[in-house]
Amino acid sequence: MPKLFIHSPAGTFDAQAKQRVAAELTVFCLQCEALPASPFVKSTVWTYFNDYPVSTVFMGEPQATAHVVSAQIYTLQGGLDAAAKHQMIQGVTEIFGRHTRIGARVPVYLVIHEVPEANWGIFGQHADLAALRASAADAPAL
């Protein structure tokens, strides 16, 4: 049930690429977290794209000359072991590379934030990783 926040200079992804990235990230991140790809669990994955005017993105002091992508992925604590985190870093980078307007060698900075279940609320309740993992494969979307 990750939440993904993608930050990039405007023009890095077109509208169709954003749709494809969101679709691929949903399936891939659920695999990394060992969560079922049911309609319900898929509907709990949200991806937010934040496009910034090129004039507002800097690499140190000078204005950025590369379309750097920064991504923050929030996951429930305990959902990823070290191998899954490594897999997530590699896979997310590859997904972005396939869909940017600048080609496969896009610089991606990725931060994985692990949030304790007690600090993650959904529908007025604490999140429950075990319940998500045990949910029915045909559970309907939100």
N, C-alpha and C positions, 0 to 999 in steps of 0.2 A: 504494500500500500504506500509506495513512495510518493513524495511530492517533489516535483522537479522545477527548478527555477533556472532558466537559461538566459544569460545576459550576453549580448553581442552588439557590435555596431550595426546600424541599419543597413540592410541590403545583404547581410551575411546569409540569410535564409529567405527564400520567397515563400508565398503563402502555401503553395503545394508542398514545398520541402518541409515546412513546419508541420503539416498534417502527417507526412510520412515519418518524420522524426518522432512525433508524439506516438504514433502507432507502434513503431519499432521499439522505442524506449519502454513503452508499457509492457509489451511482451517480454523483452529482455530483462528488465528490472524485476519483474515478477519471478522469472526463472532464477535470477540471482538470489532472491529472497526465499526461494522454495515455496512460493505461494501459487495456488491454482489460478489458471487463466480463465476463470469463469466470468460470465458477464458481470456478476456482482463485484468480484474482486477487481476486474479491469476498470469498472466504473469508479473505484476508490482511488485510482491513480490519476493525479492531476498534473499537467505540464503547463507551465507559464513561460511564455517568451517575452523578454524585455528587450526591445530594440532601442538603441541609443543613437542620437545624431552623431555622425563621425566626429564632429567638432567637439564632442564632450567625452571622448575616449582618449586616454593618454597611456603611454608606456614610459613610466618614470616621468620626466619633465616634458619631453616632446609629445606632440599629438601622435596617436597610434598610426602606424603605417601598415599594420597587419590586422586582419579580421580575427582577433583573438576571441575565443568563446570561453566564458566562465560559466560553470554550472554548479549549482548547489542541489544536492539530493538529500532529502530528509527521509530517514528510514526509522523503523522501530528498533530499539536496542535489542540485540540478540538475533536479529533477522539475517545478519551477514557475518560469516566467519572471515578470517584473513584471506582465504582463497577466493571467496565470493567478492570481497572488496576489490581484490586485484582484477578479477574477471570483469567487474563492473567498470573499473577505470579504463581498462583496455576496450571493452565493448562499446561503452558510451562514446569514447573518442572515435572509434571506427564508424559508428552511426553518424556522428556529426560530419566526419570526413566525407562520407558518401553523399551528403545532402547539402553541403554549403555551395555557394556560388564560386568559391575560391579553390576547390579541389580537395583531394584527400589529405593533404599535409597541413591541416588547420591546427594551430596551437590551441589546445584545450586545457584549461585549468579546472579541475574538478575537486569539489570538497564534499565529502560524505558526512552528514550530521546524523548521529545516532541519538534518538530521543527515547527516554524511558516511557514505557506504556502509561505511567501515572501522569506524564506531562503531555500526552497526546489525547485530545478529546475528539469524539465524533458522535454526533446526535446526542450530545449531553452525557455521554459515557466515556470512560477510559477505553483506549484502543486495546485490542486483545489479539496478539499475534497468533497464539495457539488456535483461537476460534477462527481466524481468517484461514489458517492453514487447513483446518478441518471442515471448512464450509463446503457445501455441496457444489459439485462441478456444474450443475445447471441452475445455480442460484441466480435469480434475475437481477439485472442492473438496477442501480438506485433510481 
